[in-house]
Amino acid sequence: MQHYDIVIVGGGMVGSALACALNQSGLSIAVIEKTAPQPFEPLQPLDLRVSAISAASASLLKDVDAWSSILAMRSCPYRYLETWEDHQSNLLFDSQEMGHQQLGHIVENRMIQLALWQQMEKYSSIDVISGLAITKISRSQDGYQLAMNESELHCKLLVGADGANSIVRQTANIGVTSWDYAQHAMLINISTEQAQQDITWQQFFPTGPRALLPLAGNNASLVWYDSPARIKALSQMPLSQLKDEIIEHFPNRIGEFTVDNAGAFPLTRRHAQCYVKEHLCIVGDAAHTINPLAGQGVNLGFKDVAALAKVINDTASQGGAWWQLDVLERYENQRRRDNLLMQSAMDVFYLTFSNESSPFKLLRNTALKVAQQSSWGKKQVMKYAMGL
């Protein structure tokens, strides 16, 4: 039996960031991740899974010394975000209105995970366990026990950072409120004739938005939201035929391009009924998933990391019982309301722009025009989105 203070199940972006953020506490930590991330090679194709990393998330990654490694691999800063339905109602956000060089960076998820794994390897207090599957999780008198093949671990605090279908959450019998949206999303990596500009954009359609995320070099990620049947049909097309569909249905802003890769996934909203129990807590997608409309998913997860690490580090530094429920509840009280607010805001966007009635269309386009003229309003939206 190996004993740790904290065991984090899930070594993706959120779980590995939490381990790095907790390193300063002096606690012993194990991170369990079945599959290690593939090493980086400059010439390898770009991954489909990318995230729009906010200023607050970049600050967290700087604090754990991972940000410079991410920038040394691949990322794409963007200054502008533009959204519209009709071309007369464009809403444009510019980071320089906030005194910042960029709104954020578009980064492949694997680059973020790799940089964090490189940091974890430097810390003697963190053990990364990969290649093994958890066969049993059970409650003990003073924590949790985990069985993996022939080895067993014990911890005072078990953290679930193991995604939307969290085993830790299920083990703790934490219920979720969830529903499927009437849309799926398709991610399409393209190579473009011209290098990407510093702008990400999306146009709203009744069937769902279509967006472009700039990637490093002459690359971009297209996001196509549509009905499950339509996305399934697109997924079955040869890439050459998919290109023809993009030319026909996307805004004419891309220029000449080739389609490199594509994949699709359903859109589901989940929110755990609680984030903490005795000797246990959940973070990131294990606690909440959100419509990816505004690219806030992993940013919410990193906010969870910052909040949980602070309450544990502060309590541990004072010699307190950092694993106790009242300490963990301080994390939940900070994060649950904010996550619910962002989920609800995305639902309002989704429902508003999915409605095809003429009055709704007039109302939302008028709202976009008014928002474009409101410097104060745009700054407040940017401030929240950037996590400032």
C-alpha positions as CSV (number, residue, x, y, z in Angstrom):
1,M,0.0,0.0,0.0
2,Q,1.4,3.4,-1.1
3,H,0.3,6.3,1.0
4,Y,-0.3,9.8,-0.5
5,D,-1.8,13.0,0.8
6,I,-3.7,13.6,-2.4
7,V,-4.5,11.3,-5.4
8,I,-5.7,13.0,-8.5
9,V,-7.5,10.7,-11.0
10,G,-7.1,12.3,-14.4
11,G,-3.8,13.7,-15.7
12,G,-5.3,15.9,-18.5
13,M,-5.0,19.6,-18.6
14,V,-7.0,20.3,-15.4
15,G,-5.7,17.4,-13.3
16,S,-2.0,18.0,-14.1
17,A,-2.4,21.8,-13.6
18,L,-3.9,21.1,-10.1
19,A,-1.0,18.8,-9.2
20,C,1.5,21.5,-10.2
21,A,-0.4,24.2,-8.3
22,L,-0.5,22.0,-5.2
23,N,3.2,21.3,-5.3
24,Q,4.0,24.3,-3.1
25,S,2.0,22.8,-0.3
26,G,4.6,20.2,0.4
27,L,2.0,17.5,0.2
28,S,2.6,14.1,-1.5
29,I,0.6,13.8,-4.7
30,A,-0.1,11.0,-7.1
31,V,-1.6,11.7,-10.5
32,I,-3.2,8.7,-12.3
33,E,-3.7,8.9,-16.1
34,K,-4.1,5.8,-18.2
35,T,-2.5,7.2,-21.3
36,A,0.5,9.6,-21.4
37,P,0.4,12.4,-24.0
38,Q,2.2,11.9,-27.3
39,P,5.5,13.8,-27.4
40,F,5.7,16.9,-29.5
41,E,7.4,17.1,-32.8
42,P,7.4,20.4,-34.8
43,L,6.4,18.8,-38.0
44,Q,3.6,16.6,-36.7
45,P,0.0,17.4,-37.7
46,L,-2.0,19.7,-35.5
47,D,-4.5,18.1,-33.1
48,L,-8.2,18.5,-33.5
49,R,-8.8,19.4,-29.8
50,V,-7.9,23.0,-29.1
51,S,-8.8,25.5,-26.4
52,A,-9.1,29.3,-26.3
53,I,-6.9,30.0,-23.3
54,S,-7.9,33.2,-21.5
55,A,-5.6,35.7,-19.8
56,A,-6.5,34.2,-16.4
57,S,-5.7,30.7,-17.5
58,A,-2.4,31.8,-19.0
59,S,-1.6,33.5,-15.7
60,L,-2.2,30.2,-13.9
61,L,0.0,28.3,-16.4
62,K,2.7,30.9,-15.8
63,D,2.4,30.5,-12.1
64,V,3.2,26.8,-12.4
65,D,6.0,27.5,-14.9
66,A,4.3,25.7,-17.9
67,W,3.4,28.7,-20.1
68,S,6.9,29.3,-21.6
69,S,7.0,25.6,-22.7
70,I,3.6,26.0,-24.4
71,L,4.7,29.0,-26.3
72,A,7.9,27.2,-27.3
73,M,5.8,24.5,-28.9
74,R,2.7,25.8,-30.7
75,S,0.1,28.4,-30.0
76,C,-1.7,31.3,-31.7
77,P,-2.5,34.6,-30.0
78,Y,-5.5,36.5,-31.1
79,R,-6.4,40.1,-30.6
80,Y,-9.9,40.2,-32.0
81,L,-13.2,38.3,-31.6
82,E,-16.0,39.0,-34.1
83,T,-19.5,37.6,-34.1
84,W,-22.5,38.3,-36.2
85,E,-25.7,37.0,-37.7
86,D,-26.5,39.5,-40.4
87,H,-23.6,41.4,-41.8
88,Q,-25.1,44.7,-40.6
89,S,-24.8,43.6,-37.0
90,N,-21.2,42.7,-36.5
91,L,-19.9,42.8,-32.9
92,L,-16.2,43.1,-32.7
93,F,-14.1,42.8,-29.5
94,D,-10.5,44.2,-29.4
95,S,-8.2,43.4,-26.6
96,Q,-6.4,46.7,-26.9
97,E,-9.6,48.4,-25.6
98,M,-8.6,46.6,-22.4
99,G,-5.0,47.6,-22.6
100,H,-4.0,44.0,-23.5
101,Q,-2.1,42.7,-26.5
102,Q,-4.4,39.7,-27.0
103,L,-7.7,38.3,-25.8
104,G,-6.2,34.9,-25.5
105,H,-4.3,32.1,-27.2
106,I,-5.6,29.2,-29.2
107,V,-3.6,26.1,-28.1
108,E,-3.8,22.4,-28.8
109,N,-4.9,20.6,-25.7
110,R,-2.0,18.2,-25.9
111,M,0.5,21.0,-25.9
112,I,-0.9,22.3,-22.6
113,Q,-0.9,18.8,-21.1
114,L,2.6,18.1,-22.3
115,A,4.0,21.3,-20.7
116,L,2.3,20.4,-17.4
117,W,3.6,16.9,-17.5
118,Q,7.1,18.3,-18.0
119,Q,6.7,20.3,-14.9
120,M,5.3,17.4,-12.8
121,E,8.4,15.4,-13.7
122,K,10.5,18.1,-12.0
123,Y,8.8,17.8,-8.7
124,S,9.8,15.0,-6.2
125,S,6.5,15.4,-4.4
126,I,4.5,14.3,-7.5
127,D,4.3,10.8,-8.8
128,V,2.7,10.3,-12.2
129,I,1.2,6.8,-12.7
130,S,0.3,5.9,-16.3
131,G,-0.4,2.7,-18.1
132,L,-2.5,1.3,-15.3
133,A,-6.3,1.1,-15.0
134,I,-8.1,1.7,-11.7
135,T,-10.0,-1.5,-10.8
136,K,-11.6,-0.4,-7.5
137,I,-12.1,2.7,-5.5
138,S,-13.3,2.3,-1.9
139,R,-13.8,4.5,1.1
140,S,-11.5,4.1,4.1
141,Q,-11.8,5.5,7.6
142,D,-9.5,8.4,6.9
143,G,-9.7,8.7,3.1
144,Y,-9.9,6.6,0.0
145,Q,-8.1,3.4,-1.3
146,L,-7.6,2.7,-5.0
147,A,-6.6,-0.6,-6.5
148,M,-4.7,-0.8,-9.8
149,N,-3.8,-4.3,-11.0
150,E,-1.4,-5.4,-8.2
151,S,-0.8,-2.1,-6.5
152,E,-2.9,-0.1,-4.0
153,L,-2.9,3.5,-3.1
154,H,-4.3,5.3,0.0
155,C,-5.0,9.1,0.2
156,K,-6.5,11.6,2.5
157,L,-8.1,13.4,-0.4
158,L,-9.3,11.9,-3.7
159,V,-9.7,14.4,-6.5
160,G,-11.7,13.6,-9.6
161,A,-10.3,15.3,-12.7
162,D,-11.3,12.4,-14.9
163,G,-13.7,14.1,-17.3
164,A,-17.4,14.2,-18.0
165,N,-17.9,10.5,-17.3
166,S,-16.0,10.7,-14.0
167,I,-15.5,7.4,-12.2
168,V,-14.7,9.4,-9.0
169,R,-18.0,11.3,-9.2
170,Q,-19.9,8.0,-9.8
171,T,-18.1,6.3,-6.9
172,A,-19.1,9.2,-4.6
173,N,-22.7,8.9,-5.8
174,I,-22.7,12.5,-6.8
175,G,-25.7,13.1,-9.1
176,V,-25.7,15.4,-12.2
177,T,-28.2,17.6,-13.9
178,S,-27.7,17.1,-17.6
179,W,-29.3,17.3,-21.0
180,D,-28.2,17.0,-24.6
181,Y,-28.4,20.0,-26.9
182,A,-30.1,19.5,-30.2
183,Q,-26.7,20.0,-31.9
184,H,-23.5,18.3,-32.5
185,A,-20.2,20.0,-33.3
186,M,-17.6,19.1,-36.0
187,L,-14.0,20.2,-35.7
188,I,-12.1,20.6,-39.0
189,N,-8.4,21.4,-39.3
190,I,-7.5,23.2,-42.4
191,S,-4.3,24.5,-44.0
192,T,-4.7,28.0,-45.5
193,E,-2.9,29.9,-48.3
194,Q,-2.2,32.8,-46.0
195,A,-1.0,32.8,-42.5
196,Q,-3.8,33.3,-39.9
197,Q,-4.6,36.7,-38.7
198,D,-5.1,37.6,-35.1
199,I,-8.9,37.1,-35.1
200,T,-11.3,34.4,-34.2
201,W,-14.9,34.8,-35.6
202,Q,-18.2,33.1,-35.7
203,Q,-21.5,33.6,-37.6
204,F,-24.8,32.5,-36.2
205,F,-27.2,30.4,-38.2
206,P,-30.6,28.8,-37.0
207,T,-28.9,25.4,-37.1
208,G,-25.9,26.6,-35.1
209,P,-22.9,28.8,-35.4
210,R,-19.9,28.3,-37.7
211,A,-16.6,29.6,-36.4
212,L,-12.9,29.9,-37.2
213,L,-10.2,29.6,-34.6
214,P,-6.7,30.7,-35.8
215,L,-3.9,28.2,-35.3
216,A,-0.1,28.5,-35.6
217,G,1.2,29.2,-39.1
218,N,-1.0,28.7,-42.1
219,N,-3.6,26.7,-40.1
220,A,-7.0,27.1,-38.6
221,S,-9.7,25.1,-36.9
222,L,-13.2,25.4,-38.2
223,V,-16.1,24.6,-35.9
224,W,-19.4,23.6,-37.5
225,Y,-22.5,23.3,-35.2
226,D,-25.5,21.6,-36.7
227,S,-28.1,18.9,-36.1
228,P,-26.8,15.4,-35.2
229,A,-28.0,14.1,-38.6
230,R,-26.2,16.8,-40.5
231,I,-23.0,16.4,-38.6
232,K,-23.1,12.6,-39.1
233,A,-23.6,13.1,-42.8
234,L,-20.6,15.6,-42.9
235,S,-18.5,13.1,-40.9
236,Q,-19.0,10.4,-43.5
237,M,-17.8,12.5,-46.5
238,P,-14.4,12.3,-48.0
239,L,-12.3,15.4,-47.1
240,S,-12.5,16.7,-50.7
241,Q,-16.3,16.7,-50.5
242,L,-16.3,18.2,-47.0
243,K,-14.2,21.1,-48.5
244,D,-17.0,21.8,-51.0
245,E,-19.5,21.9,-48.2
246,I,-17.4,24.4,-46.3
247,I,-17.0,26.6,-49.3
248,E,-20.8,26.6,-49.8
249,H,-21.9,27.1,-46.2
250,F,-19.1,29.0,-44.3
251,P,-18.6,32.8,-44.5
252,N,-16.4,33.7,-47.5
253,R,-13.5,34.7,-45.2
254,I,-11.2,31.7,-45.4
255,G,-9.5,32.1,-48.8
256,E,-7.9,29.1,-50.5
257,F,-7.5,26.1,-48.2
258,T,-7.2,22.3,-47.9
259,V,-8.9,20.1,-45.3
260,D,-6.4,18.1,-43.2
261,N,-8.5,16.4,-40.6
262,A,-12.0,16.3,-39.0
263,G,-13.9,14.9,-36.1
264,A,-17.3,15.3,-34.4
265,F,-18.8,15.1,-30.9
266,P,-22.2,15.7,-29.3
267,L,-22.9,18.7,-27.1
268,T,-24.0,17.9,-23.6
269,R,-24.6,20.1,-20.5
270,R,-23.8,18.6,-17.2
271,H,-23.5,20.0,-13.7
272,A,-22.8,18.0,-10.6
273,Q,-25.2,18.4,-7.7
274,C,-22.2,19.0,-5.4
275,Y,-18.4,19.3,-5.9
276,V,-17.2,17.9,-2.6
277,K,-17.8,15.2,0.0
278,E,-15.8,13.9,2.9
279,H,-12.2,13.4,1.7
280,L,-13.2,13.9,-2.0
281,C,-13.8,16.6,-4.5
282,I,-14.3,17.0,-8.3
283,V,-13.0,19.6,-10.7
284,G,-13.2,20.5,-14.4
285,D,-15.4,18.4,-16.7
286,A,-16.0,16.0,-13.8
287,A,-18.0,18.8,-12.1
288,H,-19.4,20.7,-15.1
289,T,-19.5,20.6,-18.9
290,I,-20.7,23.6,-21.0
291,N,-21.7,24.4,-24.5
292,P,-18.4,25.2,-26.2
293,L,-19.9,28.2,-27.9
294,A,-17.6,30.7,-26.2
295,G,-14.6,28.4,-25.7
296,Q,-14.8,28.7,-21.9
297,G,-14.8,25.0,-20.9
298,V,-11.1,24.5,-19.9
299,N,-11.0,28.1,-18.6
300,L,-13.7,27.2,-16.1
301,G,-11.6,24.1,-15.2
302,F,-8.5,26.2,-14.6
303,K,-10.6,28.5,-12.4
304,D,-11.5,25.4,-10.3
305,V,-7.8,24.6,-10.1
306,A,-6.9,28.1,-8.8
307,A,-9.6,28.1,-6.2
308,L,-9.0,24.6,-4.9
309,A,-5.2,24.9,-4.8
310,K,-5.5,28.2,-2.9
311,V,-7.8,26.8,-0.1
312,I,-5.6,23.7,0.3
313,N,-2.3,25.5,0.1
314,D,-3.4,28.2,2.5
315,T,-4.8,25.7,5.0
316,A,-1.7,23.4,4.8
317,S,0.7,26.3,5.3
318,Q,-1.1,27.1,8.5
319,G,-0.9,23.5,9.7
320,G,-4.7,23.1,9.3
321,A,-6.7,20.0,8.3
322,W,-6.8,20.8,4.6
323,W,-8.7,17.6,3.7
324,Q,-11.7,18.3,5.9
325,L,-15.1,19.0,4.4
326,D,-15.4,22.6,5.6
327,V,-12.2,23.5,3.8
328,L,-13.3,21.8,0.6
329,E,-16.6,23.6,0.8
330,R,-14.9,26.9,0.5
331,Y,-13.7,25.8,-2.9
332,E,-17.2,24.7,-3.9
333,N,-18.8,27.9,-2.7
334,Q,-16.4,29.9,-4.8
335,R,-16.8,28.0,-8.0
336,R,-20.3,26.4,-8.3
337,R,-22.2,29.7,-8.7
338,D,-19.7,31.0,-11.3
339,N,-19.8,27.8,-13.3
340,L,-23.6,27.8,-13.2
341,L,-23.7,31.4,-14.4
342,M,-21.5,30.7,-17.4
343,Q,-23.5,27.6,-18.3
344,S,-26.7,29.6,-18.1
345,A,-25.3,32.4,-20.2
346,M,-24.3,29.9,-22.9
347,D,-27.8,28.4,-22.8
348,V,-29.3,31.8,-23.4
349,F,-27.1,32.3,-26.4
350,Y,-27.9,28.9,-27.7
351,L,-31.7,29.3,-27.3
352,T,-31.8,32.8,-28.6
353,F,-29.9,32.2,-31.8
354,S,-31.6,28.9,-32.4
355,N,-35.0,30.6,-32.7
356,E,-36.0,31.3,-36.3
357,S,-38.9,33.6,-35.6
358,S,-38.7,37.1,-37.2
359,P,-39.2,39.0,-34.0
360,F,-36.4,37.1,-32.3
361,K,-34.1,37.6,-35.2
362,L,-34.8,41.4,-35.2
363,L,-34.3,41.6,-31.5
364,R,-31.0,39.8,-31.3
365,N,-29.5,41.7,-34.3
366,T,-30.6,44.9,-32.8
367,A,-28.9,43.8,-29.5
368,L,-25.7,43.1,-31.4
369,K,-25.8,46.5,-33.0
370,V,-26.4,48.2,-29.6
371,A,-23.6,46.2,-28.0
372,Q,-21.2,47.2,-30.7
373,Q,-21.8,50.9,-29.8
374,S,-21.4,50.3,-26.1
375,S,-17.7,50.6,-25.1
376,W,-18.5,50.0,-21.4
377,G,-20.6,46.9,-22.2
378,K,-18.0,45.3,-24.4
379,K,-15.3,45.9,-21.9
380,Q,-17.3,44.1,-19.2
381,V,-17.8,41.1,-21.5
382,M,-14.1,41.0,-22.4
383,K,-13.2,41.4,-18.7
384,Y,-15.3,38.4,-17.7
385,A,-14.2,36.3,-20.7
386,M,-10.5,37.0,-20.0
387,G,-11.0,36.2,-16.3
388,L,-9.8,39.6,-15.2
